[in-house]
Amino acid sequence: MTTSELKHILIHRITEIEDISFLKAINKILDSKTNSEILTLSLAQRDEIMASKKEIEQGFFVENEEFDKEMKEWLKEK
């Protein structure tokens, strides 16, 4: 059975259920397995993201490995 076939069967079976508490339980399970939460950002957050993207495009960033190396050197000096 393919994923598509299984989804079709489940949809059909769910439409036949009348027990509201059971449907709520199914909904809770589905909510825990889906990542469809929409994030709402403020204007300031969007501006900060756009500014960061521009900095990256202009090469103003440090690769993680380089940053780790710099931090180890800095910590040795302390």
Phi and psi restraints in degrees (range 20) as a CNS / XPLOR table:
assign (resid 1 and name C) (resid 2 and name N)
       (resid 2 and name CA) (resid 2 and name C) 1.0 -84.8 20.0 2
assign (resid 2 and name N) (resid 2 and name CA)
       (resid 2 and name C) (resid 3 and name N) 1.0 166.6 20.0 2
assign (resid 2 and name C) (resid 3 and name N)
       (resid 3 and name CA) (resid 3 and name C) 1.0 -59.4 20.0 2
assign (resid 3 and name N) (resid 3 and name CA)
       (resid 3 and name C) (resid 4 and name N) 1.0 -43.6 20.0 2
assign (resid 3 and name C) (resid 4 and name N)
       (resid 4 and name CA) (resid 4 and name C) 1.0 -61.6 20.0 2
assign (resid 4 and name N) (resid 4 and name CA)
       (resid 4 and name C) (resid 5 and name N) 1.0 -43.8 20.0 2
assign (resid 4 and name C) (resid 5 and name N)
       (resid 5 and name CA) (resid 5 and name C) 1.0 -63.4 20.0 2
assign (resid 5 and name N) (resid 5 and name CA)
       (resid 5 and name C) (resid 6 and name N) 1.0 -43.7 20.0 2
assign (resid 5 and name C) (resid 6 and name N)
       (resid 6 and name CA) (resid 6 and name C) 1.0 -63.5 20.0 2
assign (resid 6 and name N) (resid 6 and name CA)
       (resid 6 and name C) (resid 7 and name N) 1.0 -42.0 20.0 2
assign (resid 6 and name C) (resid 7 and name N)
       (resid 7 and name CA) (resid 7 and name C) 1.0 -59.4 20.0 2
assign (resid 7 and name N) (resid 7 and name CA)
       (resid 7 and name C) (resid 8 and name N) 1.0 -43.8 20.0 2
assign (resid 7 and name C) (resid 8 and name N)
       (resid 8 and name CA) (resid 8 and name C) 1.0 -61.4 20.0 2
assign (resid 8 and name N) (resid 8 and name CA)
       (resid 8 and name C) (resid 9 and name N) 1.0 -45.1 20.0 2
assign (resid 8 and name C) (resid 9 and name N)
       (resid 9 and name CA) (resid 9 and name C) 1.0 -62.1 20.0 2
assign (resid 9 and name N) (resid 9 and name CA)
       (resid 9 and name C) (resid 10 and name N) 1.0 -45.8 20.0 2
assign (resid 9 and name C) (resid 10 and name N)
       (resid 10 and name CA) (resid 10 and name C) 1.0 -63.8 20.0 2
assign (resid 10 and name N) (resid 10 and name CA)
       (resid 10 and name C) (resid 11 and name N) 1.0 -42.4 20.0 2
assign (resid 10 and name C) (resid 11 and name N)
       (resid 11 and name CA) (resid 11 and name C) 1.0 -59.4 20.0 2
assign (resid 11 and name N) (resid 11 and name CA)
       (resid 11 and name C) (resid 12 and name N) 1.0 -45.8 20.0 2
assign (resid 11 and name C) (resid 12 and name N)
       (resid 12 and name CA) (resid 12 and name C) 1.0 -61.3 20.0 2
assign (resid 12 and name N) (resid 12 and name CA)
       (resid 12 and name C) (resid 13 and name N) 1.0 -45.0 20.0 2
assign (resid 12 and name C) (resid 13 and name N)
       (resid 13 and name CA) (resid 13 and name C) 1.0 -67.1 20.0 2
assign (resid 13 and name N) (resid 13 and name CA)
       (resid 13 and name C) (resid 14 and name N) 1.0 -38.5 20.0 2
assign (resid 13 and name C) (resid 14 and name N)
       (resid 14 and name CA) (resid 14 and name C) 1.0 -64.8 20.0 2
assign (resid 14 and name N) (resid 14 and name CA)
       (resid 14 and name C) (resid 15 and name N) 1.0 -37.8 20.0 2
assign (resid 14 and name C) (resid 15 and name N)
       (resid 15 and name CA) (resid 15 and name C) 1.0 -64.0 20.0 2
assign (resid 15 and name N) (resid 15 and name CA)
       (resid 15 and name C) (resid 16 and name N) 1.0 -19.9 20.0 2
assign (resid 15 and name C) (resid 16 and name N)
       (resid 16 and name CA) (resid 16 and name C) 1.0 -86.8 20.0 2
assign (resid 16 and name N) (resid 16 and name CA)
       (resid 16 and name C) (resid 17 and name N) 1.0 -11.1 20.0 2
assign (resid 16 and name C) (resid 17 and name N)
       (resid 17 and name CA) (resid 17 and name C) 1.0 -81.8 20.0 2
assign (resid 17 and name N) (resid 17 and name CA)
       (resid 17 and name C) (resid 18 and name N) 1.0 133.0 20.0 2
assign (resid 17 and name C) (resid 18 and name N)
       (resid 18 and name CA) (resid 18 and name C) 1.0 -110.5 20.0 2
assign (resid 18 and name N) (resid 18 and name CA)
       (resid 18 and name C) (resid 19 and name N) 1.0 -12.1 20.0 2
assign (resid 18 and name C) (resid 19 and name N)
       (resid 19 and name CA) (resid 19 and name C) 1.0 -74.3 20.0 2
assign (resid 19 and name N) (resid 19 and name CA)
       (resid 19 and name C) (resid 20 and name N) 1.0 108.2 20.0 2
assign (resid 19 and name C) (resid 20 and name N)
       (resid 20 and name CA) (resid 20 and name C) 1.0 -63.4 20.0 2
assign (resid 20 and name N) (resid 20 and name CA)
       (resid 20 and name C) (resid 21 and name N) 1.0 -38.3 20.0 2
assign (resid 20 and name C) (resid 21 and name N)
       (resid 21 and name CA) (resid 21 and name C) 1.0 -68.2 20.0 2
assign (resid 21 and name N) (resid 21 and name CA)
       (resid 21 and name C) (resid 22 and name N) 1.0 -35.4 20.0 2
assign (resid 21 and name C) (resid 22 and name N)
       (resid 22 and name CA) (resid 22 and name C) 1.0 -67.9 20.0 2
assign (resid 22 and name N) (resid 22 and name CA)
       (resid 22 and name C) (resid 23 and name N) 1.0 -42.4 20.0 2
assign (resid 22 and name C) (resid 23 and name N)
       (resid 23 and name CA) (resid 23 and name C) 1.0 -63.6 20.0 2
assign (resid 23 and name N) (resid 23 and name CA)
       (resid 23 and name C) (resid 24 and name N) 1.0 -38.4 20.0 2
assign (resid 23 and name C) (resid 24 and name N)
       (resid 24 and name CA) (resid 24 and name C) 1.0 -63.6 20.0 2
assign (resid 24 and name N) (resid 24 and name CA)
       (resid 24 and name C) (resid 25 and name N) 1.0 -38.6 20.0 2
assign (resid 24 and name C) (resid 25 and name N)
       (resid 25 and name CA) (resid 25 and name C) 1.0 -64.3 20.0 2
assign (resid 25 and name N) (resid 25 and name CA)
       (resid 25 and name C) (resid 26 and name N) 1.0 -43.4 20.0 2
assign (resid 25 and name C) (resid 26 and name N)
       (resid 26 and name CA) (resid 26 and name C) 1.0 -61.4 20.0 2
assign (resid 26 and name N) (resid 26 and name CA)
       (resid 26 and name C) (resid 27 and name N) 1.0 -43.2 20.0 2
assign (resid 26 and name C) (resid 27 and name N)
       (resid 27 and name CA) (resid 27 and name C) 1.0 -61.2 20.0 2
assign (resid 27 and name N) (resid 27 and name CA)
       (resid 27 and name C) (resid 28 and name N) 1.0 -40.5 20.0 2
assign (resid 27 and name C) (resid 28 and name N)
       (resid 28 and name CA) (resid 28 and name C) 1.0 -64.0 20.0 2
assign (resid 28 and name N) (resid 28 and name CA)
       (resid 28 and name C) (resid 29 and name N) 1.0 -42.1 20.0 2
assign (resid 28 and name C) (resid 29 and name N)
       (resid 29 and name CA) (resid 29 and name C) 1.0 -62.2 20.0 2
assign (resid 29 and name N) (resid 29 and name CA)
       (resid 29 and name C) (resid 30 and name N) 1.0 -45.8 20.0 2
assign (resid 29 and name C) (resid 30 and name N)
       (resid 30 and name CA) (resid 30 and name C) 1.0 -62.7 20.0 2
assign (resid 30 and name N) (resid 30 and name CA)
       (resid 30 and name C) (resid 31 and name N) 1.0 -40.2 20.0 2
assign (resid 30 and name C) (resid 31 and name N)
       (resid 31 and name CA) (resid 31 and name C) 1.0 -60.9 20.0 2
assign (resid 31 and name N) (resid 31 and name CA)
       (resid 31 and name C) (resid 32 and name N) 1.0 -35.7 20.0 2
assign (resid 31 and name C) (resid 32 and name N)
       (resid 32 and name CA) (resid 32 and name C) 1.0 -75.1 20.0 2
assign (resid 32 and name N) (resid 32 and name CA)
       (resid 32 and name C) (resid 33 and name N) 1.0 -16.7 20.0 2
assign (resid 32 and name C) (resid 33 and name N)
       (resid 33 and name CA) (resid 33 and name C) 1.0 -105.8 20.0 2
assign (resid 33 and name N) (resid 33 and name CA)
       (resid 33 and name C) (resid 34 and name N) 1.0 -5.8 20.0 2
assign (resid 33 and name C) (resid 34 and name N)
       (resid 34 and name CA) (resid 34 and name C) 1.0 -108.9 20.0 2
assign (resid 34 and name N) (resid 34 and name CA)
       (resid 34 and name C) (resid 35 and name N) 1.0 149.4 20.0 2
assign (resid 34 and name C) (resid 35 and name N)
       (resid 35 and name CA) (resid 35 and name C) 1.0 -114.3 20.0 2
assign (resid 35 and name N) (resid 35 and name CA)
       (resid 35 and name C) (resid 36 and name N) 1.0 46.9 20.0 2
assign (resid 35 and name C) (resid 36 and name N)
       (resid 36 and name CA) (resid 36 and name C) 1.0 -99.2 20.0 2
assign (resid 36 and name N) (resid 36 and name CA)
       (resid 36 and name C) (resid 37 and name N) 1.0 16.7 20.0 2
assign (resid 36 and name C) (resid 37 and name N)
       (resid 37 and name CA) (resid 37 and name C) 1.0 -65.8 20.0 2
assign (resid 37 and name N) (resid 37 and name CA)
       (resid 37 and name C) (resid 38 and name N) 1.0 130.8 20.0 2
assign (resid 37 and name C) (resid 38 and name N)
       (resid 38 and name CA) (resid 38 and name C) 1.0 -95.3 20.0 2
assign (resid 38 and name N) (resid 38 and name CA)
       (resid 38 and name C) (resid 39 and name N) 1.0 127.0 20.0 2
assign (resid 38 and name C) (resid 39 and name N)
       (resid 39 and name CA) (resid 39 and name C) 1.0 -90.9 20.0 2
assign (resid 39 and name N) (resid 39 and name CA)
       (resid 39 and name C) (resid 40 and name N) 1.0 128.7 20.0 2
assign (resid 39 and name C) (resid 40 and name N)
       (resid 40 and name CA) (resid 40 and name C) 1.0 -106.1 20.0 2
assign (resid 40 and name N) (resid 40 and name CA)
       (resid 40 and name C) (resid 41 and name N) 1.0 119.2 20.0 2
assign (resid 40 and name C) (resid 41 and name N)
       (resid 41 and name CA) (resid 41 and name C) 1.0 -101.9 20.0 2
assign (resid 41 and name N) (resid 41 and name CA)
       (resid 41 and name C) (resid 42 and name N) 1.0 148.0 20.0 2
assign (resid 41 and name C) (resid 42 and name N)
       (resid 42 and name CA) (resid 42 and name C) 1.0 -76.7 20.0 2
assign (resid 42 and name N) (resid 42 and name CA)
       (resid 42 and name C) (resid 43 and name N) 1.0 167.0 20.0 2
assign (resid 42 and name C) (resid 43 and name N)
       (resid 43 and name CA) (resid 43 and name C) 1.0 -60.9 20.0 2
assign (resid 43 and name N) (resid 43 and name CA)
       (resid 43 and name C) (resid 44 and name N) 1.0 -40.5 20.0 2
assign (resid 43 and name C) (resid 44 and name N)
       (resid 44 and name CA) (resid 44 and name C) 1.0 -63.2 20.0 2
assign (resid 44 and name N) (resid 44 and name CA)
       (resid 44 and name C) (resid 45 and name N) 1.0 -40.6 20.0 2
assign (resid 44 and name C) (resid 45 and name N)
       (resid 45 and name CA) (resid 45 and name C) 1.0 -65.2 20.0 2
assign (resid 45 and name N) (resid 45 and name CA)
       (resid 45 and name C) (resid 46 and name N) 1.0 -42.6 20.0 2
assign (resid 45 and name C) (resid 46 and name N)
       (resid 46 and name CA) (resid 46 and name C) 1.0 -63.5 20.0 2
assign (resid 46 and name N) (resid 46 and name CA)
       (resid 46 and name C) (resid 47 and name N) 1.0 -41.7 20.0 2
assign (resid 46 and name C) (resid 47 and name N)
       (resid 47 and name CA) (resid 47 and name C) 1.0 -61.6 20.0 2
assign (resid 47 and name N) (resid 47 and name CA)
       (resid 47 and name C) (resid 48 and name N) 1.0 -41.3 20.0 2
assign (resid 47 and name C) (resid 48 and name N)
       (resid 48 and name CA) (resid 48 and name C) 1.0 -64.5 20.0 2
assign (resid 48 and name N) (resid 48 and name CA)
       (resid 48 and name C) (resid 49 and name N) 1.0 -40.6 20.0 2
assign (resid 48 and name C) (resid 49 and name N)
       (resid 49 and name CA) (resid 49 and name C) 1.0 -63.9 20.0 2
assign (resid 49 and name N) (resid 49 and name CA)
       (resid 49 and name C) (resid 50 and name N) 1.0 -44.9 20.0 2
assign (resid 49 and name C) (resid 50 and name N)
       (resid 50 and name CA) (resid 50 and name C) 1.0 -63.1 20.0 2
assign (resid 50 and name N) (resid 50 and name CA)
       (resid 50 and name C) (resid 51 and name N) 1.0 -41.2 20.0 2
assign (resid 50 and name C) (resid 51 and name N)
       (resid 51 and name CA) (resid 51 and name C) 1.0 -63.6 20.0 2
assign (resid 51 and name N) (resid 51 and name CA)
       (resid 51 and name C) (resid 52 and name N) 1.0 -40.4 20.0 2
assign (resid 51 and name C) (resid 52 and name N)
       (resid 52 and name CA) (resid 52 and name C) 1.0 -64.8 20.0 2
assign (resid 52 and name N) (resid 52 and name CA)
       (resid 52 and name C) (resid 53 and name N) 1.0 -41.2 20.0 2
assign (resid 52 and name C) (resid 53 and name N)
       (resid 53 and name CA) (resid 53 and name C) 1.0 -60.6 20.0 2
assign (resid 53 and name N) (resid 53 and name CA)
       (resid 53 and name C) (resid 54 and name N) 1.0 -41.7 20.0 2
assign (resid 53 and name C) (resid 54 and name N)
       (resid 54 and name CA) (resid 54 and name C) 1.0 -63.7 20.0 2
assign (resid 54 and name N) (resid 54 and name CA)
       (resid 54 and name C) (resid 55 and name N) 1.0 -41.2 20.0 2
assign (resid 54 and name C) (resid 55 and name N)
       (resid 55 and name CA) (resid 55 and name C) 1.0 -61.2 20.0 2
assign (resid 55 and name N) (resid 55 and name CA)
       (resid 55 and name C) (resid 56 and name N) 1.0 -41.8 20.0 2
assign (resid 55 and name C) (resid 56 and name N)
       (resid 56 and name CA) (resid 56 and name C) 1.0 -63.7 20.0 2
assign (resid 56 and name N) (resid 56 and name CA)
       (resid 56 and name C) (resid 57 and name N) 1.0 -44.9 20.0 2
assign (resid 56 and name C) (resid 57 and name N)
       (resid 57 and name CA) (resid 57 and name C) 1.0 -59.9 20.0 2
assign (resid 57 and name N) (resid 57 and name CA)
       (resid 57 and name C) (resid 58 and name N) 1.0 -31.8 20.0 2
assign (resid 57 and name C) (resid 58 and name N)
       (resid 58 and name CA) (resid 58 and name C) 1.0 -87.8 20.0 2
assign (resid 58 and name N) (resid 58 and name CA)
       (resid 58 and name C) (resid 59 and name N) 1.0 1.0 20.0 2
assign (resid 58 and name C) (resid 59 and name N)
       (resid 59 and name CA) (resid 59 and name C) 1.0 85.9 20.0 2
assign (resid 59 and name N) (resid 59 and name CA)
       (resid 59 and name C) (resid 60 and name N) 1.0 13.0 20.0 2
assign (resid 59 and name C) (resid 60 and name N)
       (resid 60 and name CA) (resid 60 and name C) 1.0 -88.9 20.0 2
assign (resid 60 and name N) (resid 60 and name CA)
       (resid 60 and name C) (resid 61 and name N) 1.0 72.1 20.0 2
assign (resid 60 and name C) (resid 61 and name N)
       (resid 61 and name CA) (resid 61 and name C) 1.0 -157.8 20.0 2
assign (resid 61 and name N) (resid 61 and name CA)
       (resid 61 and name C) (resid 62 and name N) 1.0 165.7 20.0 2
assign (resid 61 and name C) (resid 62 and name N)
       (resid 62 and name CA) (resid 62 and name C) 1.0 -125.2 20.0 2
assign (resid 62 and name N) (resid 62 and name CA)
       (resid 62 and name C) (resid 63 and name N) 1.0 132.2 20.0 2
assign (resid 62 and name C) (resid 63 and name N)
       (resid 63 and name CA) (resid 63 and name C) 1.0 -63.4 20.0 2
assign (resid 63 and name N) (resid 63 and name CA)
       (resid 63 and name C) (resid 64 and name N) 1.0 150.7 20.0 2
assign (resid 63 and name C) (resid 64 and name N)
       (resid 64 and name CA) (resid 64 and name C) 1.0 -56.5 20.0 2
assign (resid 64 and name N) (resid 64 and name CA)
       (resid 64 and name C) (resid 65 and name N) 1.0 -43.8 20.0 2
assign (resid 64 and name C) (resid 65 and name N)
       (resid 65 and name CA) (resid 65 and name C) 1.0 -63.5 20.0 2
assign (resid 65 and name N) (resid 65 and name CA)
       (resid 65 and name C) (resid 66 and name N) 1.0 -40.9 20.0 2
assign (resid 65 and name C) (resid 66 and name N)
       (resid 66 and name CA) (resid 66 and name C) 1.0 -65.7 20.0 2
assign (resid 66 and name N) (resid 66 and name CA)
       (resid 66 and name C) (resid 67 and name N) 1.0 -41.1 20.0 2
assign (resid 66 and name C) (resid 67 and name N)
       (resid 67 and name CA) (resid 67 and name C) 1.0 -62.3 20.0 2
assign (resid 67 and name N) (resid 67 and name CA)
       (resid 67 and name C) (resid 68 and name N) 1.0 -44.6 20.0 2
assign (resid 67 and name C) (resid 68 and name N)
       (resid 68 and name CA) (resid 68 and name C) 1.0 -59.4 20.0 2
assign (resid 68 and name N) (resid 68 and name CA)
       (resid 68 and name C) (resid 69 and name N) 1.0 -43.0 20.0 2
assign (resid 68 and name C) (resid 69 and name N)
       (resid 69 and name CA) (resid 69 and name C) 1.0 -61.8 20.0 2
assign (resid 69 and name N) (resid 69 and name CA)
       (resid 69 and name C) (resid 70 and name N) 1.0 -46.1 20.0 2
assign (resid 69 and name C) (resid 70 and name N)
       (resid 70 and name CA) (resid 70 and name C) 1.0 -62.2 20.0 2
assign (resid 70 and name N) (resid 70 and name CA)
       (resid 70 and name C) (resid 71 and name N) 1.0 -41.0 20.0 2
assign (resid 70 and name C) (resid 71 and name N)
       (resid 71 and name CA) (resid 71 and name C) 1.0 -64.9 20.0 2
assign (resid 71 and name N) (resid 71 and name CA)
       (resid 71 and name C) (resid 72 and name N) 1.0 -41.1 20.0 2
assign (resid 71 and name C) (resid 72 and name N)
       (resid 72 and name CA) (resid 72 and name C) 1.0 -62.3 20.0 2
assign (resid 72 and name N) (resid 72 and name CA)
       (resid 72 and name C) (resid 73 and name N) 1.0 -42.5 20.0 2
assign (resid 72 and name C) (resid 73 and name N)
       (resid 73 and name CA) (resid 73 and name C) 1.0 -63.6 20.0 2
assign (resid 73 and name N) (resid 73 and name CA)
       (resid 73 and name C) (resid 74 and name N) 1.0 -43.3 20.0 2
assign (resid 73 and name C) (resid 74 and name N)
       (resid 74 and name CA) (resid 74 and name C) 1.0 -63.6 20.0 2
assign (resid 74 and name N) (resid 74 and name CA)
       (resid 74 and name C) (resid 75 and name N) 1.0 -41.6 20.0 2
assign (resid 74 and name C) (resid 75 and name N)
       (resid 75 and name CA) (resid 75 and name C) 1.0 -67.2 20.0 2
assign (resid 75 and name N) (resid 75 and name CA)
       (resid 75 and name C) (resid 76 and name N) 1.0 -30.8 20.0 2
assign (resid 75 and name C) (resid 76 and name N)
       (resid 76 and name CA) (resid 76 and name C) 1.0 -65.8 20.0 2
assign (resid 76 and name N) (resid 76 and name CA)
       (resid 76 and name C) (resid 77 and name N) 1.0 -33.5 20.0 2
assign (resid 76 and name C) (resid 77 and name N)
       (resid 77 and name CA) (resid 77 and name C) 1.0 -72.8 20.0 2
assign (resid 77 and name N) (resid 77 and name CA)
       (resid 77 and name C) (resid 78 and name N) 1.0 -22.6 20.0 2
